[in-house]
Amino acid sequence: MVKGVRFGILLAVLLCTLPAAMAPDRIIVNSQDWHDVYSGMLYASLTDTPSNFLVSQKHASILLYSISTDEDEQFVVSSRQQPYFVGYESYLQSKGYEEADELISRDANLDLAERLTDITNYIVIDPAYGYNAISAAPYAVVSNSYVLFADRRNIDDVVDLLNSRNVAGLILFGQLDREVKEALAPFDPEVINEGDRFSNNLAMVDRYSQFADITQVILTNGEFIEAGMMSGKDPVIFIGSANVPDIIEEYIQTHDIDVGILIGNELIGTATFIRRQLGISVFVKFAQGARTPQGSIAKVEDLDRFRMPRYDVLLEITSVVYNTATRSLEITYRNPQDLALFFKSTITITGGDDPIILGDPDPLFLDKGGLKTVVYTTDVEGSPLFLEEGDYTAQIFTIYGEAPKSLEKALQATFPIRFIEVLDDAAINITDLYYDKGKGQFFITIVNTGEVDAYVQPELVDLLINDEFVTVAADEVVRIPVGGEAVIPVTIELADEDFDENPMVKVRAYYGEREIALIKVTEKSFALRFGGDVLGFVTSGTGITVIVIVLVLVLLVLFLGTKKTCKHCGHKNPRGRKKCEKCHGRL
């Protein structure tokens, strides 16, 4: 009898899990949201199921030309809010796929995770960073891990899921909200965050190599999803849209990589550099056979690729002049976007007897919407830069990107060099820095010690915020008159945990006589301290007096405004009495 009950229970459990356990013939993702597409394709790879995703409304019918009706069991993952095709399940059934089934979901990432009951390894990323998801996909497949999207809005749901599972391994990948990291700390996660997309990408490639030898890689820039990237057969390496970052070049050179598969032809320039300079074979995957009947001549069509959010940075050069008064080349750069960037230039000056080469030894920071004038006084060999009046040309090659190690874009331009003669006698001194917790701002005090008005824009260099180094500049250039001082705010929110990580704060100030040409720079470091209106009031003489008066008043109110209750008769007596007014008992 007991055995029969146990068998019945086991059978019931198997029947409940059967729909999730039985793999369909194919999975199709019907959503305009890349999170759903990514989750559906990863789910398919982890269940070893062929898969496709829609890229348009027309694609809903075109796709079926490449899928045999013998694949009867189609599992459609559809977005409730943003499907390409409404009622795709019934449409498939009308086309001969009689066992088609559809999951209509508001959050496919979590809904599909619920179905993968045998998964015990997870990778958590922020849903704002699509390129991190692409980096993680191949490793997720080979390590049998599922990628979860988590931010401060849905972290409670993610924690509930993980609490329902036997979590064997958890990786926090890339930048994540502080609330996410705190909520997941009980699972003892491993953290992988090298500070930029390319370093993080290579960290995942290293992880992949623990499961398989890497001789062939997929080359892309992390801006779209393509089926091959989600299969787990090869790791993905980012090569940049116009420049191959140094760390990528070095990685390929120092590892036994023989073949690169370039997805799409937009990156053909950087892929060509890899083939020529790094000596690996590069094959381009840019098209597929046409799926609609087009006559006797075989045609091709573009790959099915799902575009992801782009994080475009843009750099412009607004002025190139040689200042004869200071014997220096001044190049002014402008960032027109709402994203900060780093850049590094190589300049070739022609027009004299021999070309003169100069440039930046390290990447420079340029805040969103900002201008920066970089001054070059020597060439690459350290010789003073001296140009006589004449026709000179500056050939400028600048690489730039969102982080010092992510200089993936390139700007190449040629400018005639204009001659000016401007002395800059500006002089300043950075005297103080404090952080106002209430306003979420640093305040930097700068004194004009020169004999001319000075324009100043300070920046805070390499603050460690939420485990990531951040550089941030003041919102605007500030004019400081002769003999004056300015207290300049720099807005950046710090949490209590960040204060311990930044005992010292480095201030770098660009300044000069001309507002659009801050050609001088000075730096100073300060121990982190707190200040602001509230703190200043509390520590002032007036503030202390007011606080003392308030405390006295509070004590008087407590003493005079309350009464003693008689324990004998319950009568309430004034606080100062020793005997009850009513029963004369001792209080």
C-alpha positions in Angstrom: 0.0 0.0 0.0 2.8 2.4 0.9 4.7 1.6 -2.3 1.5 2.4 -4.2 1.2 5.7 -2.6 4.8 6.6 -3.3 4.4 5.6 -6.9 1.3 7.7 -7.2 3.1 10.7 -5.7 6.1 10.2 -8.1 3.8 9.9 -11.1 2.0 13.1 -10.1 5.3 15.0 -9.8 6.4 13.7 -13.2 3.1 14.7 -14.8 3.4 18.2 -13.4 6.9 18.7 -14.7 6.3 17.0 -18.0 5.4 20.2 -20.1 8.5 22.0 -19.0 10.8 18.9 -19.3 9.7 17.9 -22.8 11.6 19.9 -25.3 9.6 21.1 -28.3 10.8 20.8 -31.9 11.6 24.6 -32.1 11.4 27.7 -30.0 10.3 31.0 -31.6 10.6 34.3 -29.8 8.0 36.9 -30.7 9.0 40.1 -29.0 10.3 43.6 -29.8 12.2 43.6 -26.5 15.8 42.4 -26.6 15.5 41.0 -23.1 12.9 38.5 -24.2 14.8 37.6 -27.3 18.0 37.0 -25.4 16.2 35.0 -22.7 14.3 32.8 -25.2 17.5 32.1 -27.2 19.4 31.2 -24.1 16.6 29.0 -22.9 16.7 27.2 -26.3 20.4 26.6 -26.1 20.2 25.3 -22.5 17.5 22.9 -23.5 19.3 22.0 -26.8 16.4 23.1 -28.9 16.6 24.8 -32.4 15.4 28.4 -32.2 14.5 31.6 -34.1 13.4 35.1 -33.2 11.2 37.5 -35.2 12.7 40.8 -36.3 9.6 42.3 -38.0 5.9 41.6 -38.6 6.6 40.3 -42.1 9.2 38.0 -40.6 6.4 36.0 -38.9 5.4 34.5 -42.2 8.8 34.5 -43.9 10.4 32.5 -41.1 8.0 29.6 -41.8 9.5 28.9 -45.2 12.6 27.6 -43.5 10.7 25.5 -40.9 9.3 22.1 -41.9 5.8 21.3 -40.8 7.3 18.0 -39.6 8.5 20.2 -36.7 5.0 20.1 -35.3 5.6 21.2 -31.7 6.5 24.9 -31.9 6.9 26.7 -28.6 6.4 30.5 -29.0 7.6 32.9 -26.4 5.6 36.1 -26.9 5.8 39.5 -25.2 2.5 40.5 -23.7 3.3 44.2 -24.2 5.4 44.2 -27.4 4.8 41.3 -29.7 5.6 41.5 -33.4 2.6 39.3 -34.2 -0.5 39.0 -32.1 -2.0 35.5 -31.9 1.0 33.7 -33.4 0.0 30.4 -31.9 -3.2 30.2 -33.9 -1.4 31.4 -37.0 1.1 28.6 -36.7 -1.6 26.1 -36.2 -3.4 27.3 -39.4 -0.1 26.8 -41.3 0.1 23.1 -40.3 2.0 23.3 -37.0 -0.8 21.7 -35.1 0.9 21.3 -31.7 2.1 24.9 -31.5 2.0 26.3 -28.0 2.5 29.9 -26.8 3.8 31.5 -23.6 2.6 35.1 -23.4 4.7 36.8 -20.8 5.3 40.1 -19.1 8.8 39.0 -18.0 10.2 36.2 -20.2 13.5 36.2 -18.4 12.0 35.1 -15.1 9.2 33.0 -16.6 11.7 30.9 -18.5 14.0 30.6 -15.5 11.0 29.1 -13.6 10.8 26.3 -16.2 14.5 25.4 -16.0 14.1 23.5 -12.7 17.4 21.6 -13.1 19.6 24.8 -13.5 21.7 25.5 -10.4 24.1 28.1 -11.7 23.2 31.6 -12.4 24.8 34.8 -13.8 23.2 38.1 -12.8 23.6 41.2 -15.0 22.0 44.7 -15.1 19.4 44.8 -17.9 20.7 48.2 -19.0 23.9 46.7 -20.3 23.2 44.6 -23.3 26.8 44.1 -24.3 27.4 42.3 -20.9 24.6 39.9 -21.8 26.3 39.1 -25.1 29.6 38.5 -23.3 28.0 36.1 -20.8 26.0 34.0 -23.3 28.6 31.5 -24.6 29.9 30.8 -21.1 26.4 30.5 -19.7 25.7 27.7 -22.3 28.9 25.7 -21.7 28.6 26.0 -17.9 24.8 25.3 -17.9 24.0 28.6 -16.3 21.1 30.9 -16.8 21.4 34.7 -17.1 19.1 36.7 -14.9 18.4 40.4 -15.4 18.3 42.3 -12.1 18.1 45.9 -11.0 16.6 47.7 -8.0 13.1 47.4 -9.5 12.9 43.6 -9.8 15.5 42.3 -7.3 12.9 41.0 -4.9 11.5 38.7 -7.6 15.0 37.5 -8.5 15.7 36.7 -4.9 12.4 34.8 -4.6 13.4 32.7 -7.6 16.9 31.9 -6.2 15.5 31.1 -2.8 13.3 28.4 -4.4 16.4 26.8 -6.0 19.5 25.0 -4.9 22.0 27.6 -6.0 25.3 26.0 -6.6 27.0 29.0 -8.2 26.2 32.7 -8.6 28.2 35.2 -10.6 27.5 39.0 -10.5 28.7 40.2 -13.8 29.5 43.8 -14.7 28.1 46.9 -13.0 25.1 46.3 -10.8 22.9 48.5 -8.6 24.0 48.6 -5.0 20.6 47.2 -3.9 21.1 44.2 -6.1 24.5 43.3 -4.7 23.3 43.7 -1.1 20.2 41.5 -1.7 22.3 38.8 -3.4 25.1 38.8 -0.8 23.6 35.9 1.2 24.1 33.6 -1.8 27.9 34.2 -1.5 28.3 35.3 -5.2 31.4 35.7 -7.2 31.9 39.2 -8.6 33.3 39.8 -12.1 33.7 43.5 -12.9 36.8 44.8 -14.5 35.4 48.3 -15.0 34.7 48.4 -18.8 33.0 46.3 -21.4 36.1 45.0 -23.1 37.9 43.8 -19.9 34.7 42.2 -18.7 34.3 40.5 -22.1 37.8 39.0 -21.9 37.1 37.8 -18.3 34.1 35.8 -19.7 36.3 34.4 -22.5 38.8 33.2 -19.9 35.9 31.5 -18.1 34.8 29.8 -21.3 38.3 28.4 -21.8 37.9 26.4 -18.6 35.3 24.2 -20.5 36.8 24.1 -24.0 40.0 25.0 -25.9 39.6 28.2 -27.8 40.9 28.2 -31.3 37.9 30.0 -33.0 36.0 33.0 -31.7 33.1 35.2 -32.8 34.0 38.8 -33.5 31.4 41.5 -32.9 30.7 44.7 -30.9 27.9 43.6 -28.6 25.2 45.7 -30.3 23.0 42.9 -31.7 21.9 39.3 -31.1 22.6 36.7 -33.7 21.8 33.0 -33.3 25.5 31.9 -33.5 26.4 34.1 -30.5 23.8 32.3 -28.4 24.8 28.7 -29.3 27.8 28.4 -27.0 29.9 26.8 -29.7 32.4 29.7 -29.7 33.1 32.5 -27.3 32.5 36.1 -28.3 35.3 38.8 -28.5 34.4 42.5 -28.9 36.6 44.3 -31.4 35.2 47.8 -31.4 33.4 49.6 -34.2 36.4 51.6 -35.6 39.4 50.6 -33.5 40.7 47.4 -31.8 41.4 48.3 -28.1 44.9 47.4 -27.0 43.7 44.8 -24.5 41.9 42.9 -27.2 44.8 43.1 -29.6 47.1 41.8 -26.8 44.7 39.0 -25.8 44.5 37.6 -29.4 48.2 37.8 -29.8 48.9 35.9 -26.6 46.3 33.1 -27.0 46.1 30.3 -29.5 43.3 31.8 -31.5 43.4 30.8 -35.2 40.1 31.8 -36.7 37.7 34.7 -36.1 34.1 34.7 -37.4 32.9 38.2 -38.0 29.2 38.6 -37.7 27.9 41.2 -40.1 30.1 43.5 -42.3 29.8 46.7 -40.3 33.1 45.9 -38.5 35.0 44.9 -41.6 37.7 47.6 -41.0 38.7 46.4 -37.6 38.4 42.8 -38.6 40.8 43.5 -41.5 43.3 45.0 -39.0 43.0 41.8 -36.9 43.7 39.6 -40.0 46.6 41.7 -41.2 48.3 42.7 -38.0 47.5 39.7 -35.7 47.8 37.0 -38.2 44.5 35.0 -37.7 42.1 34.0 -40.4 38.9 36.0 -40.5 35.7 34.8 -42.1 32.7 37.1 -42.6 29.2 35.8 -41.9 26.9 38.5 -43.4 24.0 36.8 -45.2 21.8 33.7 -45.4 19.9 32.0 -48.2 16.6 33.6 -49.1 13.6 31.9 -47.5 10.9 33.1 -49.8 10.3 31.6 -53.3 12.0 34.0 -55.8 12.3 31.9 -59.0 15.1 29.7 -60.2 18.0 32.0 -59.2 19.1 31.5 -55.6 19.2 34.8 -53.7 20.5 35.8 -50.3 19.1 37.9 -47.5 20.5 39.6 -44.4 21.1 37.6 -41.3 18.5 37.6 -38.6 19.9 40.1 -36.1 18.1 41.7 -33.3 19.4 45.2 -32.5 20.2 46.1 -28.9 20.6 49.5 -27.2 23.6 51.5 -28.4 25.7 53.6 -26.1 27.1 56.1 -28.6 29.9 58.5 -27.7 31.0 61.2 -30.1 34.0 63.4 -30.2 34.7 66.6 -32.3 37.7 68.8 -32.8 36.8 72.5 -32.8 40.2 74.3 -33.0 43.8 73.6 -33.8 46.2 76.5 -33.2 49.9 77.1 -32.5 50.5 79.7 -29.8 53.8 81.4 -30.5 53.8 83.1 -27.1 53.9 79.7 -25.3 55.4 77.7 -28.2 52.7 75.1 -27.9 50.1 73.4 -30.0 46.6 73.8 -28.6 43.8 71.4 -29.8 40.3 71.9 -28.5 38.1 68.8 -28.3 34.3 68.8 -27.8 32.0 66.1 -26.5 28.4 66.9 -27.9 26.8 63.8 -26.3 25.3 63.2 -22.9 27.8 60.6 -22.1 31.3 61.2 -20.7 34.3 59.7 -22.7 38.0 59.2 -22.7 40.3 60.0 -25.7 43.9 59.7 -26.8 45.4 61.4 -29.8 48.4 61.0 -32.1 49.2 64.2 -34.1 51.5 64.4 -37.1 52.6 68.0 -38.1 53.7 68.4 -41.7 54.9 71.5 -43.6 58.4 71.7 -42.3 61.6 69.8 -43.2 60.5 66.6 -41.3 57.2 65.5 -39.9 56.8 66.1 -36.2 55.0 63.5 -34.1 53.3 64.2 -30.8 50.4 63.0 -28.7 48.9 61.9 -25.5 50.7 59.2 -23.4 47.5 58.3 -21.5 43.7 58.7 -22.1 42.2 62.0 -21.1 38.7 62.5 -19.6 36.1 64.7 -21.3 32.7 65.1 -19.5 29.4 65.1 -21.2 28.7 68.2 -23.3 32.2 69.5 -22.4 35.2 71.2 -24.1 38.8 70.5 -23.3 41.9 72.2 -24.7 45.0 69.9 -24.7 48.4 71.6 -24.9 51.3 70.0 -26.6 54.7 71.6 -25.9 57.1 68.7 -26.9 57.2 65.9 -29.5 57.3 62.2 -28.7 61.1 62.4 -28.1 60.8 65.2 -25.6 62.1 67.9 -27.9 60.5 71.4 -27.6 57.9 72.2 -30.2 58.9 75.2 -32.2 57.1 76.2 -35.4 58.0 79.3 -37.4 55.3 81.1 -39.3 54.3 79.1 -42.3 51.8 76.6 -43.8 51.6 73.7 -41.4 49.0 70.9 -41.3 48.0 68.7 -38.3 47.0 65.2 -39.2 45.1 64.0 -36.1 44.2 60.4 -35.3 42.1 60.1 -32.1 40.8 57.0 -30.5 38.0 57.3 -27.9 35.4 55.4 -25.9 33.5 55.2 -22.7 36.4 54.1 -20.5 40.2 54.3 -20.7 40.4 50.7 -21.9 37.5 50.9 -24.2 38.8 53.3 -26.9 36.9 51.5 -29.7 36.0 54.5 -31.9 38.3 56.6 -34.1 38.4 60.1 -35.3 40.7 61.0 -38.2 40.9 64.5 -39.6 43.4 67.0 -41.1 43.5 70.7 -40.1 45.5 73.7 -41.1 47.4 75.1 -38.1 46.4 78.6 -37.3 49.0 80.8 -35.5 48.1 83.0 -32.5 50.0 84.8 -29.9 48.4 84.7 -26.5 50.1 84.8 -23.1 48.2 83.1 -20.3 49.1 84.5 -16.9 46.3 82.8 -15.0 47.3 81.3 -11.6 45.1 79.5 -9.1 45.3 77.5 -5.9 43.0 74.7 -4.9 42.5 75.2 -1.1 39.7 73.1 0.2 37.3 70.2 -0.5 34.4 68.8 1.4 31.3 66.6 0.7 27.8 67.7 1.5 25.7 64.6 2.2 22.4 66.4 2.0 23.0 67.8 -1.5 25.0 64.9 -2.8 27.8 67.2 -4.0 31.5 67.9 -3.5 32.4 71.5 -3.0 35.9 72.6 -4.2 37.3 76.0 -3.1 39.6 77.6 -5.6 41.5 80.9 -5.1 42.7 83.1 -8.0 46.3 83.9 -7.0 47.2 85.6 -10.4 46.9 89.1 -11.8 44.2 88.3 -14.3 40.8 86.8 -14.2 40.8 83.0 -14.4 38.4 80.5 -15.8 38.3 77.2 -14.1 36.7 73.8 -14.4 37.7 71.2 -11.8 37.1 67.4 -11.9 37.3 64.6 -9.4 39.6 61.8 -10.6 39.0 58.1 -10.0 36.4 58.1 -7.3 35.6 54.5 -6.3 31.8 54.5 -6.4 29.9 51.2 -6.1 33.1 49.2 -6.9 33.8 51.2 -10.1 36.2 54.0 -10.7 34.5 57.2 -11.8 35.8 60.6 -13.0 33.3 63.5 -13.0 33.7 67.2 -13.8 31.9 70.4 -12.6 28.9 71.2 -14.6 30.3 74.4 -16.1 33.4 76.6 -16.4 33.5 79.2 -13.6 35.1 82.7 -13.8 37.1 83.8 -10.7 38.1 87.5 -10.6 41.5 88.7 -9.6 42.0 88.1 -5.9 38.7 86.2 -5.5 37.7 82.7 -4.7 34.9 80.3 -5.8 33.3 77.3 -4.2 32.5 75.1 -7.1 30.0 72.1 -6.8 30.6 68.7 -8.4 27.5 66.6 -8.2 27.8 62.9 -7.5 25.9 60.7 -5.1 27.9 58.7 -2.6 26.5 56.1 -0.3 27.9 55.4 3.2 29.9 52.4 1.8 31.7 54.7 -0.7 33.1 57.0 2.0 35.4 54.3 3.3 36.6 53.5 -0.2 37.7 57.1 -0.8 39.7 58.3 2.2 41.6 60.6 -0.2 40.1 62.6 -3.1 42.1 63.9 -6.1 41.1 67.2 -7.6 42.3 68.2 -11.0 41.5 71.7 -12.3 41.9 73.0 -15.8 42.1 76.8 -16.0 43.3 79.7 -18.1 42.6 83.3 -19.2 40.3 82.2 -22.0 37.0 80.4 -21.2 37.2 78.1 -24.3 40.9 77.4 -23.9 41.8 76.1 -20.4 45.3 75.3 -21.2 46.7 75.0 -17.7 46.2 72.2 -15.3 46.9 71.6 -11.6 46.1 68.8 -9.2 45.8 68.4 -5.4 44.6 65.6 -3.1 42.5 66.1 0.0 41.4 63.8 2.9 37.6 63.3 2.6 35.7 65.4 5.1 32.1 66.4 5.4 30.5 69.9 5.4 27.5 71.8 4.2 24.9 74.1 5.5 23.5 71.8 8.2 26.9 70.8 9.5 28.3 74.3 9.3 25.3 75.6 11.4 25.7 72.9 14.0 29.4 73.5 14.5 29.1 77.3 14.6 28.8 79.4 17.8 25.3 80.5 16.9 24.3 76.9 16.1 25.5 75.6 19.4 23.6 78.3 21.3 20.4 77.5 19.5 20.8 73.8 20.1 21.4 74.3 23.8 18.3 76.5 24.1 16.2 73.9 22.3 17.4 71.1 24.5 16.5 73.2 27.7 13.0 73.9 26.3 12.5 70.2 25.6 13.5 69.3 29.1 11.2 71.9 30.6 8.3 70.6 28.5 9.0 67.1 29.6 9.2 68.1 33.3 6.4 70.6 33.5 4.1 69.3 30.9 3.8 65.8 32.3 2.2 64.6 35.6 2.7 61.9 38.2 0.0 59.3 38.5 -0.9 58.2 42.1 -0.5 54.5 42.5 -3.1 54.4 45.2 -6.1 56.3 43.7 -5.0 57.0 40.1 -5.1 60.8 40.5 -2.7 62.8 38.3 -0.6 65.2 40.2 1.8 68.0 39.1 5.3 66.7 38.5 6.8 68.5 41.5 4.5 67.1 44.3 5.6 64.4 46.7 2.1 63.6 48.1 -1.2 63.0 46.2 -3.6 66.0 46.2 -6.6 63.6 46.5 -5.7 60.8 48.9 -2.5 62.3 50.4 -0.6 59.1 49.7 3.1 59.2 49.1 4.0 59.5 45.4 
